[in-house]
Amino acid sequence: MSIAYDHSRDAPPAMAAAKDKLLLIDGRHVPSASGRTFKSLNPATEQIIAEIAEGDETDVDRAVAAARRAFEGPWRTMRAAERGHILLKWAELLKKHSDEIAALESLDAGKPIAAVLRQDFPAAVDTLTYYAGWADKISGEVVSTRDDALTYTVREPIGVVAAIVPWNFPLMIGMWKLAPALACGCTIVMKPAELTSLSALRIGELALEAGLPPGVLNIVPGPGRVVGEALVNHPDVDKVTFTGSPGVGRGIMKGAAGNFKRVSLELGGKSANVIFDDADLDAATKAAAAGIFFNAGQVCSAGSRVLVHDKVYDDVVERLTARARGLRIGDPGDRATVLGPVISEKQMKIILDYVAIGQQEGALLTTGGERVGDRGYFISPAVFAGVKHEMRISQEEIFGPVVSVIRFRDEAEALRIANGTAYSLAAGVWSRDIGRVQRFAKKARAGTVWINTYGYTDVRLPWGGERDSGLGREHGTAAIENFTEPKAVWMNLNV
Ligand code: NAD
């Protein structure tokens, strides 16, 4: 089978916005200091869609200096309500350009346009609007200590923030970092993933149009080992907020130790979606399929392990297999497409290698797991049955459309398997027994638990995990705490 691709969608407006991309430093679009560029590919066609200026240490120095000036200058001292107004104006501009930005994201990341319009884009705008509302509501408190003193706290912006973003949700995860940091009065140097810099650069242009003062938001695309490490090691960066792989996250913690930067890390997952025999199997299997195949499985909280009670195991495997076969794979620009390509040739090879590993380990591939077509990085959604908890496909994050279906016999075994990886990001449980689902929610090692549903996120609720899934939480009030430091003030009332 080959994938039919409509090249007319490569034409403007998406391509017009994608061309000749420069760094954003101190409110101006500038070439990189080295003059080097790198290419961005469309993962659906393998064609080059943009040449992007490639930052290095010199550009990072310039961007951090600009961010420091903007922090000490206009942004921190501006009335908080005014900061909120600028962020709201930015949100309005994003909405005005929604079709263009969504098309750009779909083109650059190979994401089905329908999903970008339904999920990524609205979530990014919701995040920005939510934190715009926070800007003038960040406060301290008066705390009673002694009769002869007035003692209170204030929350102050942490300073210059380095935001390092992955390629799986470039726009949405980027905004999870930008919006709260800016609302708190911090300034930012953002490094998008080298595979997906375009939506970041476009929304950066719109931020300037909204009135963000020069230097408040700087964007330096380029390799993680160069731009990312330069930011992490920079003595004038106060905080790193990172989403990506656990390996890079470990290096960031070490690098940040130099000047004790604050660090928050959103890392990987191997989330369990647990289906008991009394569950609504229709709803559970539908959500289990969406939970692993959405965004071609390139989701940190993907339900990549489906744990199924012995009594309904064969039934669930059959239903999941049928659902996987029924998914429409194709051109991400086509609104009917559910499954687009994975992000890169490298990622495709990693996923196909895991399919081979699963077969060597003795799991049964009931469907999928093959490259589709010979152009673009499409993989048919794969279901593995007969997976044992110890197998690599059950323990390691694959980050692709591959699900491992694992059998359990009782609640204790389900919990042991669910908690039995290095990750603790999310978990799902399906049962009509309220005691059982509550026991599971209580004992699951996960930052989020979904009961009789799977995959929802909302910026009003904390998001993150522990162990190899990360450190700290994003979203809600947690993000306000991430980007501010509390200060205690003592005033002697007798002088
Ligand atoms: P990655 O760690 O390779 O890259 C993430 C970002 O870090 C990119 O911008 C990259 O250029 C940069 N980077 C790479 N090396 C660096 C270094 N040495 N120093 C500083 N920065 C560096 O991850 P990825 O492949 O882009 O994303 C996939 C991973 O992200 C998966 O493990 C996935 O689970 C995780 N993820 C987690 C969440 C979450 O919320 N927990 C969300 C999305 C993705």
Residues whose N, C-alpha, C, O or C-beta is under 5 A from the ligand:
A	BS01	NAD	I164 V165 P166 W167 K191 P192 A193 E194 G222 P223 G224 R225 G228 E229 T243 G244 S245 P246 V248 E266 L267 G268 G269 C300 S469
